[in-house]
Amino acid sequence: MTGHKCWTSVHGESCEMAVDKMADYISQATGYSTRDSLKQLQGFEYVVHLKDFHVDEIVRIAGWDKERETLIYEKVYPVVKEGV
């Protein structure tokens, strides 16, 4: 990771679906596996999903789960309250 700030736009029904689509785009362009493409997306700090021109969901990419081989997402918005 270079540490440079960037943003991108992609269509998806949720934050996680958008990240999966970005991984697909990386795989198609580079020949990397989907797993390797997803690992590279750890460099994205936040993913924002818009619905009807309003913020619908925000997740933070918190890292990589080595056992499940998937990204770890933390929901930021809407706020999820524990025990509810």
N, C-alpha and C positions, 0 to 999 in steps of 0.2 A: 504494500500500500504506500502511496506517495504522500499522503497527508493533505492533498489538495482538496478543497471543498468543491462540490459539484452537485448538480441536480439533474434529474431526467423525468420524462413524462411517459407513461405507458398506461394503457387501458386494462382494467381488471375489476372484478366484482368485489374485491377486498384487498387489503394490504398484502396479505400472503399470496393471493393469486397474482397480483402485480409483480411481486418478487419472483415468483415461479416463471412468469412470462419473461422477465428480464434475464433470468438464467437460461431460458430457451434461446433468447436472442444471442446471448454470449456463445452458447454451444454451437448454434448455427454458423456464426461468424468465424469462430476460432477452431472448431472441432474438439474443444474441451468437453469432458463429460458433464452431465447436468450437475453431478455432485461437486465437481471442481468449480463449476460456474457459480453454484450457490455459495461455496466457501469464499469465493472472491467478493461476494456481495456483503460479507461481514463488514466491509469498509463503509457501507452506508449506515449512517447513524439512525435516521428516522425515515419512516415511510408514511405518507399522508394519503388517505383515500377521500376523494370528493364524491358526493352524490347530490345531484340536482344543484350544483354550484355551491354547496355547503360542505364543510368538513364533517365527514361521517365517522372517520376512524383515524387514529394515529398509533403506530407501533414503533417501538425502539428495537433495533436488532442488537440483542444483548450478547451474541457470541455464537459458537458452534457446538452442538451436542455431539460429541465423538461417538457415543454409543448408538444413537439413533441416526447419525449422519444427516443432520438437518439443522437449519438455523434455529436459534432460540429467539422467540419474540416476546416482548413485554408490552402489553396494551397500556397506552398512555391516555388515550381518549377514545370513547367515553371512559371515564374512570370506573374501574371495576372495584367494588367494595368487597372485602373479604367477608365470608359468612352470609352473603346476600344471594 
